[in-house]
Amino acid sequence: MSSETPASVETPETKASRASRKDDHVRLASAQQTEGPRRTDFDDLEFVHHALSGTNPELVDLSVELGEWTWPTPFYVNGMTGGTETTAKINRDLAIAAAETGLPMACGSMSVALDDAEAAKGFTVIREENPDGFVMGNLGAGRSADDARRAVELLNADALQLHINPVQETAMPEGTRDFSTWLSGLEDIVAACPVPVVVKEVGFGLSRRTLRLLADIGVQYADVSGAGGTDFLRIENDRSPADDFSMLTGFGQSALACLLDAPSEWTTETTMDDGVSNRVLLASGGVRNPYDVVKALACGARAVGVAGTFLQTVLDHGPDGLVDLVRTWQTQTSALFALLGAQRSTDLTATDLLTRGRLGEFARLRGIDVTALSHRSDVLSRRNQL
């Protein structure tokens, strides 16, 4: 049975298995966070420093426009968990912090809540603690359009994340390995869902081809969710060492690689018969600090999701600790904007970027002009002189 396919009969054994899986995911994700720093593609991206190009932090506006939404900051709490007593407390703490700081927030997969009413409180606690905030529900590929509507209603959600996770499913003991109907199923949900749909990966990246397929079925929001953060392949391997898929370690692309490789359908406004289509790219996967946020914005993300870092903070320090961290991130993000001469997040797309190491190699292999990336401010200067 797929991890996202509704069970025909919900037995006590099935419920216990699902609860165990949810708690395992949190425990193993937390263990990865405490292992110490890892080098990622974020470390392979640098800004060319222009010492006289900065601005005043008081002029910086951190708010971002994403289609029909306006968020107060360019980062948000990404989908993590829910559905058990332990994860309900985590969602409660995340929601308290989101309400206090104004951060948008997504929950983890709500599949369990649709199949077991007792598990729903692990998600509805988000709205109880954050009644006026921007909240995203979450379902995985394999669920129906009716399930999507039910998930939105359960959480009174402003948007619905649909996660696609074929690598995780391949390694998951309970997972599906038939992905042949996922695209058509996503198209049905996008057409029927009463709120905007955000399609996201779970840490292996959305390629150029995948983003084009999503555009073709009408998706307006996509989170590339690349490698470098919580490793769900490793989590599933740790849960089932007898069926080892560690051979796939390192599979997929990072968030920065996906952003640099994104097709024009997602990076420029496109004129449609019924107006202008302004698709929105989001990014997540291994975001450790505000500098990573700024790098993702400079590569074309309109906002950046954070999961592992925020999860570990609430586990260690509770909601007050996360509030303090978010406040620090907001202050530091404004300072980084000013250092780079950006008053708004969109100004960062004119900064000069140096792509080194693995990220640079990926860019060259995919035909991305890394020299042009390092001279973007020159292009802007010439435009301003015309």
Salt bridges, closest charged atoms under 4 A:
GLU4 OE2 - HIS163 NE2 3.48
ASP24 OD1 - ARG27 NH2 3.17
ASP24 OD2 - ARG239 NE 3.55
GLU35 OE2 - ARG234 NH2 2.29
ASP43 OD1 - ARG288 NH2 3.14
ASP44 OD1 - ARG39 NH2 2.76
GLU46 OE2 - ARG356 NE 2.88
ASP61 OD2 - ARG344 NH1 3.66
ASP93 OD2 - LYS89 NZ 3.00
ASP93 OD1 - ARG92 NH1 3.31
GLU100 OE2 - ARG327 NH2 3.63
ASP115 OD2 - ARG18 NH2 2.96
ASP115 OD1 - ARG143 NH2 3.15
ASP116 OD1 - LYS15 NZ 3.81
GLU129 OE2 - ARG92 NE 3.54
ASP146 OD1 - ARG149 NH2 3.85
ASP147 OD2 - ARG143 NE 2.98
ASP147 OD1 - ARG150 NH1 3.07
ASP158 OD2 - ARG127 NH2 2.89
GLU174 OE2 - ARG239 NH2 2.62
GLU236 OE2 - HIS25 NE2 2.83
GLU236 OE1 - ARG239 NH1 2.66
ASP238 OD2 - ARG234 NE 4.00
ASP243 OD2 - ARG177 NH2 3.34
ASP261 OD1 - ARG208 NH2 2.21
ASP261 OD2 - ARG366 NE 2.93
GLU265 OE2 - ARG212 NE 3.53
ASP292 OD2 - ARG288 NE 2.80
ASP352 OD2 - HIS50 NE2 2.71
ASP378 OD2 - HIS375 ND1 2.92
